[in-house]
Amino acid sequence: MRSWDPRIEEMPKEDLRKMQYKLLKSLVYRLYSFSPFYHERMREQNVHPDDIKELSDVNRLPFMFKRDLRDNYPDKIFTSTQEELVRYHVSSGTTGKPTVVGYTQNDLDSWTTSLARALTSLGLGRGDVIQVSYGYGLFTGGLGLHYGAERIGATVLPTSVGNTERQIELMQDLGATAIACTPSYLLHIGEVAEKMGVDIKKDTKLRTGVLGAEPWTDRMRTRIEDWLGIKAYDIYGTSELSGPMFTECTEQKGFHIWSDLALVEIIDPGTGESLESGEKGELTITMLQKEALPMIRYRIGDITMMDDDVCACGRTHPRIQRIQGRVDDMLIIRGINVFPSQVEYALMGIPEVGQHFQIVVERKGALDDMLVRVELSKGSFSDKITDIMKVRQKVEHRLRNSLNVNVNVELVEPGSLPRFEGKAKRVIDKRSL
Amino acid sequence: MFWDKKAETLKPDELRELQLKRLKKTLIQVQNVDFYRKLLSGAGVKVSSVKTLDDIRKIPFTKKQDLRNGYPFGFFAVPLKKIVRIHTTSGTTGKPTVVGYTRKDLDAWSDLIARNMTMVGVGENDVFQNMVNYGMFTGGLGFHYGAEKIGMTVIPSATGNTKRQIEMIKDFGVTTIHCTPSYAMHLSEIAEEMNMSLESLRTGIFGAEPWSESVRQTLEKRLGVTAYDSYGLSELFGPGVAFECPERDGLHIWHDCFYVEIIDPKTGERVSDGERGELVVTPLVKEAMPLLRYRTGDITFLIEDGCLCRRGQKIARITGRSDDMLVIRGINVFPSQIEHVLLKIPEVGNQFMVYIDRINHLDEMTVEVEINREFFSGELADLARLQKKVVKELHDALELRTTVKLVEPGSLPRFEGKAKRVIDRREAV
């Protein structure tokens, strides 16, 4: 597979690290001198830019958290002037004040470059028609993918979200070869297409899905790929890093994190200690070239592990495994940690089960009670109580085995659970209400 | 202030020379489009037979219906590989009109917006909140790219959530906004309700629907802005075709990029300067989708007097349409689209009426339609379901929320002559 920028993407690891060290060093000097926020943080941590003598000294620097952005609303951490700023994105956030991200022209360029490399690594380019069905506007998904797809010379179809029937018509009529959206929206598109009598496999040219903004599992991937006849790739990022930035390559073995843009660490979320390649922990990212809103050791809250071996695709940049869940999404059920993605993974291994589920957690008396509502797949919907009972027992059994916690299961009719155009909301935690 | 002083202030003879050169290039470019090869040979027009700009009159007009017949790619003059963007706009019935752009087109388009924005004195120190739809609608991405080009700080807020829009204006010190004039009215009222003064605002760019001088005065007073009118349509890139300068007495149309004619919509003959008629435009720099003598349907006239700013001849603000197109909340709606949607639903009859009102400064469309007893049971639950279905079908086709009222068969007016199914009850804005 051709690279967008082979000189950078296939650079020997040793040279990459040297480049990272140089970039880190100048970043730290710049922020120590010009950012009151980082200056103070470094002083508190008792670290001076001169202390950064090699790349691994990054772990002497202070962490940054999402709450730091909220506490400094809207732009107190920004290190650019109004003339230099060319864009704001705002993420609503689930709690409290929104998070504001500012961009200089260079920031937009790096973001777009990152996606140009990523989309090229999926085999997309000139001649492709890319339907961008992420929301446009303040959300970074739409404009991010839009700029990336435009950079590689593809034809961009900026459909944004909503009006699903029109989306399917345009996909067919204008010959879209790729779609970028959330995996839940693609599931919805697939179902609506079936209702319209459109077989995405046969009646459209769609062959690539770039799916992200929420965690999804390999088993969901298999289902989507088989059902719609496409290759489904995961895309990763968050507005604090600029937006969606990194994808898997055609090997589908984790996200390539471009070393010239981002320095990745995996840490133990409890102690903050750095972990080795292959150990699971919390992703921490230092953005090496970001100007308007610099990010040092930003704790995104996603759980993953690093793989620093050279990829079969020839790219030397380290990969992180697909996200298994967010620290924030983790449910603690009777003391046991449960990620919604584990539930998805277990369910998608059961052929009688459809694509949609919902998790409801309540406190009954002193005990947590977890209910999983599961849609049956169309073929296995039956009127016979005994059949239903059998499937229910099977699902309960599988979930208990993989989660180590007792789960109540309720089987529901295909099509009865809510569908989503943007990020899915599959967990209802009534304990926190 | 000029973005491209040379292009914006060409002397009349230089301009004519450039227009003729670009017209000839366009005539060569359209040879890649079947429709135009046939149209030109049918009219006996060869590239070599166009010797002066006046010879353009030998070429027949292109109408929106022609574009629709070319769905989806019939009007593309370059291979799909060279197309980097597609927008669609609502057609008169059913399928949308597709417009395509090469990279050069996108650049030319954002350059026009850059000219407009620079003309009204905004630039890299300004914070710009773009409160129109992004996505397939050209208003959002069009202004977004132009504002980015001149180095403004862009907040791509899109539409909706008016309170949050107001909070952002305050929190980010927004100086410049872009939206429809009716949304600006709505915004100013909500701001008053919230007791928020929007002191940072200085410039308001309003377009996508016609608006009057009295609305201008109201908006300027309530929002504390200088208000500018913006004109464009997707077939001619999108917004940016014409724009007011600080004189605010007519709109500068970019003559180096658009050849302008004003015609009598009935006879197709040109009217003289200062006389009202339909705007017909031949874009001179479009690559992906060149058009010849495109009938915009918009009624205006060429202003005879030159402008103090030296940017060439202006057109008057748009005062109406030569066809029955309605502009509702900035969205173009043809009555034929509504009919097309309703006729697809067997449970409703062929008789319908459309009422358009302005409630709290926002346009509201109400559709009354008769039930078809042959296909409809009369159960109450079915009635609610049918009503929802009609609302959804209309929304999918028009991208517009409407109120639907189902009525008894035979209760709507019948027409003996030309039906008048659309009653626009809005007062002139």
Interface residues (C-beta under 8 A of the other chain):
Chain A: Y73 P74 D75 Q82 E83 L85 V86 R87 Y88 H89 V90 V100 G102 Q105 L108 R126 G127 V129 Y136 G137 L138 G142 L143 H146 E150 G153 A154 T155 V156 L157 P158 T159 S160 N163 E165 R166 L170 D173 L174 G175
Chain B: Y71 P72 F73 L80 K81 I83 V84 R85 I86 H87 T88 K95 V98 G100 R103 L106 E124 N125 V127 Y134 G135 M136 G140 L141 H144 E148 G151 M152 T153 V154 I155 P156 S157 A158 M168 D171 F172 H395 D396 E399
